[in-house]
Amino acid sequence: MRAPWAGSAQVLDGTATAAAIKAELAQRVRALGERGVRPGLGTILVGEDPGSVRYVAGKHTDCTEVGITSIREDLPASATQAEVVAAIDRLNADPACTGYIVQLPLPAGVDASAVLERIDPDKDADGLHPTNLGRLVLRGSGPIDSPLPCTPRGCIELMTRHGIDLAGANVCVVGRGVTVGRSIGLLLGRKEVNATVDVCHTGTADLAGHVRRADIVISAAGSPGIITAEMVAPGAVVLDVGVSRVVDPDTGKARIAGDVADGVDEVASWLSPNPGGVGPMTRALLLANVVEAAERATGIRA
Ligand SMILES: Nc1nc(=O)c2c([nH]1)NC[C@@H]1CN(c3ccc(C(=O)N[C@@H](CCC(=O)O)C(=O)O)cc3)C=[N+]21
């Protein structure tokens, strides 16, 4: 008998799921408005890298949809460390800004760690400030009353909102970058989620062996096509988080390539498309962090 998934993985639709989350957030923004509170997202963008400019513009479009105020700090590529720090201090002090991000990467010459550590942890919309990562490690089971990393949270919401059960699942994470690989293990292993996590990286001796044992594969390596159909267990759930810019040999045009190779859709039970999967979820949960920060400041959220 053919397995129910054989030949066509079901789509983990990040665009639709993000739209549902944004509609819920819009409701919560209205509730805050009734108390005279309006959440505000700030962005600090240094330089004019076209990709970064587009991402930041997308975040502000999302804000408009949900009723969040946009606050922009656009600095030239020549900005000094002191100028970036001054922008951070302005947003830390601005009551209209309930959460903000410093768009990465920063130009060489700006010390990214020093900059990121200066963000007020209560306004850390990325959820990647050392204080917030520390809370994730130190606070035991139960709700975590602090911003969570957006992409990891987006991955989890994308699965749970499609009815995928994470408790007891063996999850193989590929990649140990801070924004995804390293921080998602902290979330998945918490008691409320109860998954078992394996984090693979470039030093892993037998990547295929780890991937093959997984019920859920989350690939955030940024290495196009690293996850092949031969590696994936039939019926596994696969999330394609990696984003690489490649030149398509057929068209000669630049395009985005994920970590998941063609053919994985023939083996997996669920697959997140890329684009249209985890990316829109990351953006939706960035907004969630901003709304939740405003709720905490208002006392709506315990
Ligand atoms: N402080 C900081 N926080 C970040 O979260 C952060 C960052 N810096 N620097 C750059 C990366 C990249 N990133 C993306 C988020 C969403 C999509 C996304 O929504 N992508 C769409 C496609 C959008 C398009 O390019 O047209 C999709 O996957 O469907 C992509 C990339 C957040 N980043």
The ligand as an ORCA input file, in Angstrom:
! r2SCAN-3c Opt
* xyz 1 1
  N      17.890     41.732     13.255
  C      17.529     40.928     12.259
  N      16.434     40.134     12.428
  C      16.031     39.305     11.422
  O      15.035     38.563     11.587
  C      16.761     39.297     10.191
  C      17.877     40.150     10.071
  N      18.229     40.940     11.118
  N      18.594     40.169      8.927
  C      18.219     39.397      7.771
  C      17.429     38.158      8.134
  C      16.597     37.588      6.998
  N      15.219     37.601      7.473
  C      14.102     37.259      6.717
  C      12.822     37.315      7.213
  C      11.731     37.036      6.427
  C      11.885     36.695      5.109
  C      10.698     36.442      4.265
  O       9.583     36.713      4.641
  N      10.884     35.918      3.047
  C       9.824     35.670      2.112
  C      10.235     36.167      0.750
  C      10.393     37.666      0.759
  C      11.103     38.180     -0.480
  O      12.347     38.223     -0.454
  O      10.410     38.514     -1.434
  C       9.490     34.198      2.080
  O      10.276     33.408      2.611
  O       8.456     33.861      1.562
  C      13.149     36.615      4.590
  C      14.256     36.889      5.406
  C      15.189     38.156      8.711
  N      16.412     38.495      9.128
*
